[in-house]
Amino acid sequence: MSRRCVVTDKSVASGNNVSHANNKTRRKFMPNITSTRVFSETLGRFFKIRVTAAGLRTIEHKGGFDAWLTDTAPSKLPNEDLKKVRKEILNEKESA
């Protein structure tokens, strides 16, 4: 699995460690990714996603998983599974 957030699309970045003597060595900046479960109130079930801490804050800021997913354009979702879940949520809201 890649180290990429499904919400913010953050991934591994590279740069330099710079010592006091100004020596430079390559390093990687890893995103703070966690595997977590988010609850869809519309569908009434949990979904597993790999998300950064900033991504979780974004989901909460938008009003929950359903609100974030429906507000996000399908072309901006990196995962095909999330596009399917978005479609299910929209169908469920439409029929209710």
C-alpha positions in Angstrom: 0.0 0.0 0.0 1.2 3.5 -0.7 1.7 6.0 2.0 -1.0 8.4 0.7 -3.9 10.0 2.5 -7.3 9.5 0.8 -8.6 12.9 2.0 -5.7 15.4 1.7 -3.7 13.3 -0.9 -0.5 13.9 1.2 2.3 11.4 0.4 6.0 10.9 1.2 8.2 14.0 0.5 11.9 14.1 0.2 14.5 16.7 1.3 17.8 17.1 3.2 19.0 16.7 6.7 21.3 19.7 7.2 23.9 19.4 9.9 25.5 22.3 11.9 28.5 22.0 9.5 26.0 22.4 6.6 26.5 18.8 5.4 23.4 17.6 3.5 22.1 14.0 3.4 18.9 12.9 1.8 15.9 12.1 4.0 12.2 11.3 3.7 9.3 13.2 5.3 6.6 10.6 6.1 3.0 11.7 6.4 1.2 10.9 9.7 -1.0 8.1 8.2 -3.3 5.9 10.3 -5.7 3.2 9.3 -9.0 4.1 10.9 -12.7 3.4 10.6 -15.2 6.2 9.8 -19.0 5.8 10.3 -21.5 6.6 7.5 -24.7 7.8 9.1 -26.6 7.5 5.9 -25.6 3.9 5.2 -25.3 2.9 8.9 -21.9 1.2 8.6 -18.2 1.7 9.1 -15.6 2.1 6.3 -11.9 1.6 6.7 -9.7 4.3 5.3 -6.0 5.3 5.5 -5.9 9.0 6.5 -3.6 11.6 8.0 -4.4 13.4 11.2 -5.1 16.5 9.1 -7.5 14.5 6.9 -9.4 13.4 10.0 -9.7 17.1 11.0 -10.9 17.9 7.5 -13.6 15.3 7.7 -14.8 16.6 11.1 -14.7 20.2 9.9 -17.0 19.3 6.9 -19.5 17.7 9.3 -18.7 14.0 9.1 -17.8 11.4 6.6 -21.0 11.6 4.6 -20.9 15.4 4.3 -17.2 15.4 3.2 -17.8 12.6 0.7 -20.8 14.2 -0.9 -19.2 17.7 -1.1 -16.1 16.3 -2.8 -16.2 16.0 -6.5 -15.7 12.4 -7.8 -12.7 13.4 -9.9 -10.9 14.6 -6.7 -11.4 11.2 -4.9 -8.2 9.1 -5.5 -9.8 5.8 -4.6 -12.4 3.9 -6.7 -13.9 2.4 -3.6 -14.7 5.9 -2.2 -16.4 6.8 -5.5 -18.7 3.8 -5.1 -19.5 4.7 -1.5 -20.2 8.3 -2.6 -22.6 7.0 -5.2 -24.4 4.7 -2.6 -24.7 7.7 -0.2 -26.2 9.9 -2.9 -28.6 7.2 -3.9 -29.7 6.6 -0.3 -30.3 10.3 0.3 -32.2 10.7 -3.0 -34.6 7.8 -2.2 -35.2 9.0 1.4 
